């Protein structure tokens, strides 16, 4: 698959709403409010931004103008039935940006709705459980061979368009489907549960999929966070893991015109997320060891962290897209499973570089 470059933006807004199509006793029929987050991912044409390297900031500005209409207002004044899905459709119709691949509305940290490039709505909800585990097949001395624990997080994604009711799949239905699984996993040793004798992130994601899919046919994928910086997606067939790190860097955006503040020396707290797709190792129970990814990335991380990006060899521009391409070049053949790099210079605002067989729309 040829390389694809997408740009991303995320803008918060504060609003109230009531959702009148819900049952009379449902809490969301009452007037309430959220700290919403609107998210956008798009494939911008060349020359769309005022200058090369301004794509991330320009996209964020366009999205900010759009959601400013909703900020500190009653959403029912703008959207007749202001569910997360309908809000995402409103933003998609409002924002003046070409090449939109995904529009998302996150109403809380734990739930939201995403529209894909075809307009299908995927709702998602995040759950947490506390468990112990060890990986029995790792080499002697590997830290994961010792009994330890995690506060695991799982996100269930469901294709709402497959639902048969007026709202498709709602969050309460996801809760009901998840509850028996949570009861089995929470405050337990995963190794003691049949099917989880080797409880890697990949094995856990597939185990949850097999339990849920028969009663939630709208299930589109499972996301498992083993830690806050590493996890796995599973869609019933493909595994994709990711490992993320943060680095603190200075830069000057020399492509900016004279007088633009971005030409001055400034800095960002970056987040980089490395995505890898591979077949499951039947013995190890994983696709790629997270620790191996971190070790291979270490020299690149050291070159980025606490340095001036505009002084790195081979990095002529220091916008998120250029940094993604520089990182891919530096990896070269050291990590062949790598097929996507996300880089955010501020929360949710940055670039996604993808060259694998799986579309870059698969979220985290």
Buried (B, 14 or more C-beta within 10 A) or exposed (E): EEEBBBBBBBBBBEBBBBBEEBEEEEEBBEEEEBEBBBBBBBBBEEEBBEBBBBBBBBBBBBBBEBBEEBEEBBBBEBBEBBBBBBBBBBBBEBBEBEEBBBBBBBBBEBBBBBBBBEEEBBBBBBBEBEBBBBBEBBEEEEEBBEEEEBEBBBBBBBBBBBBEEEBBBBBBBBBEBBEEBEEEBEEBBBBEBEEBEBBBBBBBBBBBBEBBEEEBEBBBBBBBBBBEBBBBBBBEEBBBBBBBBEBEBBBBBEBBEEEEEBBEEEEBEBBBBBBBBBEBBEEBBBBBBBBBBBEBBEEBBEBBEEBEBBEBEEBEBBBBBBBBBBBBEBBEEEBEBBBBBBBBBBEBBBBBBBBBEBEBBBBB
